[in-house]
Each structure stands twice: as structure tokens, then as C-alpha cells.
Amino acid sequence: TPSQWPAVFRYIGLLASQLRKKGVFNMLLSDGRFVMAYCSTNLYWITRRAPFGKATLLDQDVEIDFQQQTTPNDVVTVIATQPLTANETWHKIEPGEFALFHFGERLVLSEGVGVGRRAG
């Protein structure tokens, strides 16, 4: 990760915003540690951590028990174009904004291109 990672991710957000002007451009970019999610139209995210519960999928009558698939130390973030589960609260990334995650934890949610705020 570059020493000036906030500036790098803001610059990537600026470039993504330019691509968005040419058409729909939702983007996920990762180096294996960081995940940057840029929203052009619709992106939602949810972070799960222990104790893990069960989630009911919206498009199928299926319940997933995340406790069976994870360890107590896991942090799992899912990013999708629409919420995938009915019994959980998903967070929307607004069009033109990006969210930055590090090992599953949200670090930054931008407020428009090039301006970020620390997660709190």
C-alpha cells in the first residue's frame, strides 16, 4: 500500500467519476487487503462480525447460518448492487461516492469525489 494511500484512493475515485460520465460504472478494486467500492448507480454493503447470525435471502426461501461458515475472529463485508438479505440492515453508497474497506472494516466513505471522511 502506498504511504499516501488516502490521496491514491481519492485519485482513483476522481478517475472513476470521470468514467461514470461515460455510462454506468460501479467498481470494486482490491489488492487483497483493501477493497474500494465506487458507486455509479446502486451499491450497498453490510459488515458481519461475531456473533454471526442467520440471514434470509431475498430472492430465495433460503436461510444461511454464517456461524457455520466463519470463525469468531472473522469480519465479513459483502458489497452488492442491491441488498441480498431481508433480515439485515444494508448501507447504501450514494452515486458518485466510494467506500474503502481494510480487511473487512470500513475506513472511509466519501462525500462526493475527492473528499473522504473517516468511518466513525
Secondary structure as GFF3:
##gff-version 3
##sequence-region A 1 120
A	DSSP	alpha_helix	5	20	.	.	.	ID=ss1
A	DSSP	beta_strand	27	30	.	.	.	ID=ss2
A	DSSP	beta_strand	34	38	.	.	.	ID=ss3
A	DSSP	beta_strand	43	49	.	.	.	ID=ss4
A	DSSP	beta_strand	54	56	.	.	.	ID=ss5
A	DSSP	beta_strand	63	65	.	.	.	ID=ss6
A	DSSP	three_ten_helix	66	68	.	.	.	ID=ss7
A	DSSP	beta_strand	75	80	.	.	.	ID=ss8
A	DSSP	beta_strand	91	93	.	.	.	ID=ss9
A	DSSP	beta_strand	98	102	.	.	.	ID=ss10
A	DSSP	beta_strand	105	110	.	.	.	ID=ss11
A	DSSP	beta_strand	116	118	.	.	.	ID=ss12
###
